[in-house]
Amino acid sequence: MKAFLMLLPQLLEDFFQKVLVALGEYEMSQEKKSFVCKCCGNDTKFIWKTRHGKATTILTWFRYITLKQLQVECKGCGSKQYITRALLGMEPRKRIPEETLRKLALMGALTSYRVSEKFGKMFGWAIDKMTIWKSVQQVGAGMDFVLDENEEPRCEADGTGVGITGIAKRGKELKVLVQYKKSGGIRVAGIDIGNYNGSWDKLLQKSIGVIKKFKEPFLLTAGGDISIFESLKGKVTVLVQRCLWHIPYQAQYVLWSDGVKRKSGEWLHIVAELMEICAIRSLVDCPDTIKAMIGSKKARLEKVIVYCRKKGFKRCVIYLENVRGDMFTALENRLEGKTTSRVARLFRTVNMRVNVRKWSTEGALNVTKVRLA
């Protein structure tokens, strides 16, 4: 095996060179060529200049190989040009074909760059980790995500912390928008990295035109960040559903901000009440039952707010007053969706990659784009 790996570069180069020359011969035999003269635009009349010209290096999925370039001469204006990359479907002066670039990017998005390089060496690839890193950045930067008007008009939006170089503690927030598919499952419809409690505009701005095309009401289930709603106000009509899991979870943070001791009597009362209020029974389809259920839960929530106000828990009061208007939107409109559970599960696979170390904002965004795609 070791001997074969030593012979592999020569075998690959000979094989690629023979196929390349054969492809060139086939193209030259056609009346209309797949390439054109860069000077006069001629695409029919060419003659061979050389089949083994100046050497060029290209990265295959196995390793780098050196090929002798094919050169032709235009019979119209007499200019000469290499056609090697045109035949291979590559841009001029590029060393890595698009298909190889995408494979390297996927490998770099699934594991660390150092481990990716180790995998390559195990199988005889002469590919360093910087090449893999560049592939991830190039492929990720060229990706974009928007809503699909042919899928369900239901989405979930949430964020998770990402360690960013130069920013202590929490770093920045990776924000992801996912859309439900008609066939089941979800698809990524938007991704961005920005500050906490803000910067949702970039995530949703590209999809506003698509939201307007939906014939059914568009339901957006989101966590506790109210700035996501501000980015849509006055632009499109959206039914907003607060993530019911987030409410008691976020309440624990605001109680801490109010100085309430964890597991104290006040803390347990408030958190337990919110968990009961946010628990929604499934398969309830009777309109009268739904109306009575919502009325009971809203009355119970008002009592919790009054309790917090009497105790002086100001931040908790503000938080609960902000969320109470959008807690039962899906239930009232007989729509599915009450938590951001799908996007939360998606963050598990995201965190397996981005929690490896601290990133630049662009680096974290690009590697996450490739991984999610």
Phi and psi in degrees as a GROMACS rama.xvg file:
@    title "Ramachandran Plot"
@    xaxis  label "Phi"
@    yaxis  label "Psi"
@TYPE xy
-63.0565  -40.4555  LYS-2
-65.0063  -38.932  ALA-3
-64.994  -40.1451  PHE-4
-64.3691  -30.6695  LEU-5
-72.3227  -32.5444  MET-6
-83.9972  -20.4838  LEU-7
-54.0231  -45.5952  LEU-8
-56.6756  -42.9278  PRO-9
-68.1139  -40.7922  GLN-10
-63.5438  -42.3094  LEU-11
-63.4281  -45.7141  LEU-12
-62.4044  -43.4985  GLU-13
-62.8845  -42.2893  ASP-14
-66.0362  -48.5724  PHE-15
-62.8319  -39.1697  PHE-16
-64.6929  -42.4205  GLN-17
-65.1499  -43.2991  LYS-18
-65.6493  -39.5255  VAL-19
-63.6265  -45.1988  LEU-20
-63.1215  -41.6323  VAL-21
-63.4889  -39.858  ALA-22
-65.5111  -40.4426  LEU-23
-63.1891  -41.8045  GLY-24
-61.8328  -39.3445  GLU-25
-65.6393  -43.9266  TYR-26
-62.8119  -42.4038  GLU-27
-67.3292  -21.8283  MET-28
-81.92  -13.9202  SER-29
-80.3524  147.417  GLN-30
-66.3978  -44.3294  GLU-31
-111.097  124.642  LYS-32
-84.9982  160.379  LYS-33
-83.2048  -4.97523  SER-34
-122.142  161.838  PHE-35
-128.128  159.065  VAL-36
-70.5538  129.71  CYS-37
-71.881  -16.4974  LYS-38
-94.3894  -50.047  CYS-39
-112.645  -8.08236  CYS-40
83.6644  4.95314  GLY-41
-62.4526  136  ASN-42
-130.501  20.3158  ASP-43
-127.524  -39.9092  THR-44
-108.619  103.32  LYS-45
-137.35  154.979  PHE-46
-128.601  155.642  ILE-47
-68.2605  138.032  TRP-48
-102.962  -47.1361  LYS-49
-162.019  146.891  THR-50
-100.589  -5.24478  ARG-51
-139.608  67.1125  HIS-52
-89.1929  -144.883  GLY-53
-60.5202  138.371  LYS-54
-72.8549  145.834  ALA-55
-139.671  151.798  THR-56
-109.161  132.751  THR-57
-132.658  140.992  ILE-58
-92.3872  114.927  LEU-59
-90.6043  176.979  THR-60
-65.7522  -19.018  TRP-61
-91.2192  -47.8496  PHE-62
-176.465  176.501  ARG-63
-70.8379  140.833  TYR-64
-132.469  154.027  ILE-65
-108.398  125.95  THR-66
-118.159  149.97  LEU-67
-87.2971  124.877  LYS-68
-75.4475  152.891  GLN-69
-95.0577  130.13  LEU-70
-125.74  136.018  GLN-71
-123.773  163.217  VAL-72
-122.902  132.92  GLU-73
-76.0675  128.005  CYS-74
-77.0495  -14.2973  LYS-75
-80.5596  -48.8201  GLY-76
-119.004  -6.50832  CYS-77
80.9706  4.05236  GLY-78
-76.1451  150.597  SER-79
-110.108  147.918  LYS-80
-155.465  149.615  GLN-81
-83.9579  140.222  TYR-82
-117.344  8.13518  ILE-83
-57.3883  -54.3678  THR-84
-70.6419  -30.1127  ARG-85
-62.7684  -40.3  ALA-86
-69.3305  -32.4572  LEU-87
-87.803  -0.92333  LEU-88
71.7861  32.6399  GLY-89
-114.786  153.231  MET-90
-73.1816  153.437  GLU-91
-57.0906  139.392  PRO-92
67.4607  8.00566  ARG-93
-87.8029  139.649  LYS-94
-97.6916  -22.2329  ARG-95
-114.239  119.348  ILE-96
-64.3786  155.958  PRO-97
-58.7571  -42.002  GLU-98
-64.8941  -42.1412  GLU-99
-65.3307  -39.6358  THR-100
-59.5519  -42.9006  LEU-101
-67.9321  -37.7612  ARG-102
-67.5593  -42.336  LYS-103
-64.5563  -38.6166  LEU-104
-64.3524  -41.701  ALA-105
-63.2446  -42.6863  LEU-106
-62.7486  -42.0325  MET-107
-68.8515  -23.2487  GLY-108
-85.1102  -19.4078  ALA-109
-90.6412  -25.3973  LEU-110
-147.408  173.972  THR-111
-67.7336  158.228  SER-112
-62.9534  -36.7992  TYR-113
-66.0296  -42.5119  ARG-114
-67.9449  -37.6837  VAL-115
-59.1021  -42.3549  SER-116
-63.6751  -39.2808  GLU-117
-62.8556  -42.3901  LYS-118
-59.2676  -42.465  PHE-119
-61.1912  -42.1746  GLY-120
-67.4943  -30.7923  LYS-121
-62.5571  -33.4715  MET-122
-105.781  13.7042  PHE-123
85.5345  11.8697  GLY-124
-79.1075  137.101  TRP-125
-98.2829  60.773  ALA-126
-121.797  121.997  ILE-127
-89.0411  166.05  ASP-128
-67.7907  -25.9486  LYS-129
-69.4771  -33.8121  MET-130
-65.033  -40.2201  THR-131
-66.0664  -42.6572  ILE-132
-60.2053  -46.3993  TRP-133
-62.7176  -35.842  LYS-134
-64.4345  -43.3547  SER-135
-61.0336  -45.7768  VAL-136
-65.6159  -40.7826  GLN-137
-69.491  -45.5211  GLN-138
-69.0008  -43.4199  VAL-139
-63.1135  -40.7347  GLY-140
-64.8076  -26.7467  ALA-141
-87.6111  -0.0529845  GLY-142
-93.518  147.981  MET-143
-144.3  149.48  ASP-144
-129.418  132.143  PHE-145
-140.214  167.649  VAL-146
-66.7957  152.219  LEU-147
-109.372  119.757  ASP-148
-68.2162  -13.6667  GLU-149
-90.4246  -1.88723  ASN-150
-104.638  -174.77  GLU-151
-66.4494  143.848  GLU-152
-83.1545  49.9331  PRO-153
-136.001  132.812  ARG-154
-138.435  159.277  CYS-155
-124.124  141.482  GLU-156
-133.255  134.866  ALA-157
-158.885  172.199  ASP-158
-137.174  159.268  GLY-159
-141.969  150.365  THR-160
-73.6946  142.806  GLY-161
-130.499  130.969  VAL-162
-70.0444  120.577  GLY-163
-114.752  134.526  ILE-164
-58.9394  130.847  THR-165
89.1648  -5.68021  GLY-166
-117.738  120.133  ILE-167
-72.7676  159.014  ALA-168
57.6519  -105.434  LYS-169
-79.9507  -12.4504  ARG-170
65.9931  -130.351  GLY-171
-125.241  176.439  LYS-172
-108.777  126.778  GLU-173
-85.3763  120.103  LEU-174
-108.713  131.558  LYS-175
-130.891  137.088  VAL-176
-114.8  124.672  LEU-177
-118.572  146.978  VAL-178
-117.267  138.531  GLN-179
-73.4154  137.728  TYR-180
-96.7814  149.566  LYS-181
-66.5117  -27.956  LYS-182
-84.0498  -1.96879  SER-183
104.991  155.519  GLY-184
81.2958  -169.797  GLY-185
-134.247  163.333  ILE-186
-133.878  148.399  ARG-187
-73.4019  128.835  VAL-188
-118.967  -1.07847  ALA-189
-179.751  145.615  GLY-190
-154.415  138.787  ILE-191
-160.932  161.653  ASP-192
-123.181  129.482  ILE-193
-157.347  -167.159  GLY-194
-71.3294  157.962  ASN-195
-67.1495  149.048  TYR-196
53.7039  51.8722  ASN-197
166.734  -174.53  GLY-198
59.6484  36.7055  SER-199
-84.3645  -11.7076  TRP-200
-56.1628  -46.1053  ASP-201
-61.442  -33.6484  LYS-202
-70.274  -37.409  LEU-203
-106.118  -18.1986  LEU-204
-58.9869  -39.3314  GLN-205
-69.8233  -19.3899  LYS-206
-102.715  0.775517  SER-207
-61.2571  -40.2756  ILE-208
-62.6865  -36.293  GLY-209
-70.8265  -40.2489  VAL-210
-58.7228  -37.3483  ILE-211
-66.2756  -22.0291  LYS-212
-83.7822  -16.6098  LYS-213
-67.6757  133.596  PHE-214
-81.1025  -31.2702  LYS-215
-90.3627  161.537  GLU-216
-59.2857  137.608  PRO-217
-91.7985  120.183  PHE-218
-105.457  124.823  LEU-219
-116.007  116.677  LEU-220
-98.0437  124.421  THR-221
-136.987  164.071  ALA-222
-81.3913  -138.268  GLY-223
-92.9162  -2.94429  GLY-224
-82.2059  108.196  ASP-225
-76.4158  -13.6465  ILE-226
-67.1082  -20.4528  SER-227
-63.7746  -32.3448  ILE-228
-76.0987  -32.4513  PHE-229
-63.8407  -34.4037  GLU-230
-70.1548  -15.3068  SER-231
-105.836  -13.7194  LEU-232
-61.5627  129.977  LYS-233
79.7446  -1.56398  GLY-234
-107.531  -45.4303  LYS-235
-142.679  160.268  VAL-236
-92.4098  117.879  THR-237
-132.426  134.52  VAL-238
-86.5474  121.82  LEU-239
-103.359  129.16  VAL-240
-120.738  121.555  GLN-241
-72.0695  141.077  ARG-242
-66.2734  116.416  CYS-243
-71.8622  -20.8209  LEU-244
-73.0199  -37.306  TRP-245
-66.0839  -30.4927  HIS-246
-61.9936  -56.5742  ILE-247
-66.7013  -28.5728  PRO-248
-68.1931  -47.3234  TYR-249
-68.7684  -29.981  GLN-250
-61.3637  -32.2021  ALA-251
-64.1005  -35.5704  GLN-252
-69.635  -44.8388  TYR-253
-69.3875  -30.3452  VAL-254
-65.136  -38.9942  LEU-255
-63.1252  -39.9162  TRP-256
-63.3858  -30.7698  SER-257
-83.6057  0.361281  ASP-258
81.2896  18.6437  GLY-259
-80.9129  127.473  VAL-260
-68.8765  133.902  LYS-261
-62.9848  137.564  ARG-262
67.295  11.9551  LYS-263
-73.4295  173.024  SER-264
-60.4535  -44.3129  GLY-265
-64.7415  -43.3937  GLU-266
-60.4168  -48.5754  TRP-267
-63.8924  -39.8035  LEU-268
-62.9425  -48.2524  HIS-269
-66.424  -48.4418  ILE-270
-64.7487  -42.331  VAL-271
-63.8048  -42.2054  ALA-272
-62.5931  -43.0114  GLU-273
-66.0143  -36.69  LEU-274
-63.9093  -39.4364  MET-275
-67.2958  -41.8829  GLU-276
-64.2021  -38.5448  ILE-277
-84.0528  -5.15463  CYS-278
-80.5274  113.784  ALA-279
-111.209  126.266  ILE-280
-72.8227  137.857  ARG-281
-85.3465  164.824  SER-282
64.0734  23.8282  LEU-283
-92.6026  112.423  VAL-284
-122.454  3.89896  ASP-285
-81.5228  119.712  CYS-286
-56.2438  -41.7262  PRO-287
-66.9665  -39.8562  ASP-288
-64.1931  -42.9461  THR-289
-60.9726  -43.5583  ILE-290
-63.696  -42.757  LYS-291
-67.5033  -38.3551  ALA-292
-63.6448  -45.5768  MET-293
-65.6542  -41.2417  ILE-294
-60.7255  -41.4054  GLY-295
-64.6303  -42.4573  SER-296
-70.1557  -37.198  LYS-297
-66.3435  -40.3129  LYS-298
-64.2447  -38.2397  ALA-299
-67.1774  -37.9908  ARG-300
-65.7221  -39.569  LEU-301
-61.0497  -37.6201  GLU-302
-64.6471  -37.8616  LYS-303
-65.1453  -41.5024  VAL-304
-63.7369  -43.0272  ILE-305
-62.2691  -40.3234  VAL-306
-61.8844  -45.4277  TYR-307
-64.7244  -37.9385  CYS-308
-65.3504  -41.4429  ARG-309
-64.7688  -35.087  LYS-310
-81.3142  -9.79736  LYS-311
83.5449  21.4279  GLY-312
-86.9395  78.6581  PHE-313
-63.413  -45.2963  LYS-314
-66.542  -36.2845  ARG-315
-65.7683  -40.3047  CYS-316
-61.6887  -47.3129  VAL-317
-60.7453  -44.2167  ILE-318
-61.7853  -48.8365  TYR-319
-67.0805  -34.6667  LEU-320
-67.5065  -31.6249  GLU-321
-72.1067  -35.0438  ASN-322
-90.8424  -18.8353  VAL-323
-64.1673  -25.8522  ARG-324
-74.6398  -18.5002  GLY-325
-123.128  22.197  ASP-326
-80.6804  -29.1329  MET-327
-124.454  27.6992  PHE-328
-59.847  -47.6431  THR-329
-63.8896  -40.8703  ALA-330
-66.8464  -41.9126  LEU-331
-63.9982  -35.2458  GLU-332
-97.3891  11.7171  ASN-333
54.5017  43.1031  ARG-334
-114.102  151.119  LEU-335
-78.6661  148.897  GLU-336
121.444  112.814  GLY-337
-142.954  -12.2134  LYS-338
-139.167  166.095  THR-339
-96.6371  40.7251  THR-340
-65.6604  -35.3378  SER-341
-66.0786  -47.8236  ARG-342
-70.8176  -28.9642  VAL-343
-66.8191  -39.3179  ALA-344
-66.7107  -34.5719  ARG-345
-63.3398  -33.2765  LEU-346
-66.364  -22.0823  PHE-347
-61.0637  -46.4486  ARG-348
-72.2078  -30.1458  THR-349
-64.2191  -46.5457  VAL-350
-66.5469  -25.6042  ASN-351
-61.3707  -25.5239  MET-352
-99.656  -47.589  ARG-353
-80.071  -13.6795  VAL-354
-85.2508  6.71779  ASN-355
-68.1888  -39.4025  VAL-356
-161.698  -169.678  ARG-357
-90.8804  148.556  LYS-358
-124.445  166.525  TRP-359
-82.0665  159.013  SER-360
-59.7749  -45.3225  THR-361
-66.8096  -40.3961  GLU-362
-62.7904  -44.7935  GLY-363
-65.5873  -39.7935  ALA-364
-66.5131  -43.9085  LEU-365
-67.7344  -43.7779  ASN-366
-67.2596  -32.8762  VAL-367
-71.788  -38.2491  THR-368
-57.4223  -48.3807  LYS-369
-64.5969  -43.5049  VAL-370
-63.1655  -45.4877  ARG-371
-70.8404  -36.4074  LEU-372
